[in-house]
């Protein structure tokens, strides 16, 4: 179950979202639109490895968002799908 403080980032969903089944999507959405609390929750819930996996594999996050996380984690540009 998503915390109340994060539910507004999933405006099109009225019910609960399966946190494990849709973890990639949840992280994508929070990386793109989330605030500090949302990112902190995602890190605590899923861990850095999962966030890095999403940054590398997502086609939906913007190049700007990807670049922020690329710099933060020291990733190579060619590792990030949406930047290639």
N, C-alpha and C positions, 0 to 999 in steps of 0.2 A: 504494500500500500504506500502510495506517495504521501509524503508529509504535506500538510495543509499549505505551508509556505512555498511549495514547489508546484502544486496542482495547476496554478494559473498559467504555467508554461505549456500545459497540455490542454489548451482551451477547447479543442474539438472533441475531447473525451469526457463523457459524463460519468462513467463508471471507473472502477479500478483498473489499472494496467498491471499485467503480470511483470514484476520487476526483473525476473530472471529471463523469461522468454523474450522480452523486448528491451533488454539492457543496452544493446547497440543503439537502438532508436532513442532511448531515454538519454543516453550520454550525448548523442548527436544534438538533440534538442537543447539540452542544458549547456553544452559547449557554445552553441550558436546564440541562444537567447537568455541563458541563465545569468543570474547575478552571483555575487560572491558566496552567498549562503547556499545557492543551488549547486555551484561547483564544489564547494566544500562537502556537501552531502554526497555528491556523486563520487568524490574521492574516497570518502569514508565507506560508502556502500560497496563500491566496485574496485577501488584500488588504482594505483597509477598505471599498472600494466594494462588494464582494461581501457583506461582513457587513452593511452598511447596507441593501442590497437585500433580504437575508433578514429583517432586523428590520422593514422596511417591509411586506414581502409575506407573511410567515408567518402562518398561522392556528393553528399548533401551539404556539408559545412562549407562556408564561404572561404575563399582564399585568404581573407583577412584573419578569420578565426584560426585557420590552419597555420598561418604564419606565426601567430602569437604562441601557439602551442609548440610549433616547430622550434622556435627560439627558446621557449621555456625548458623544453626537454632536450635541446641540442640534437634534434633529428635532422637527417639529410633531406633536402628538398625532393630528391628522386624517390624517397621512401613514402612520400605522401601523395596518395592517389589524386586528390582534388587539385594538386598543384602541377600535375603532369598532363 
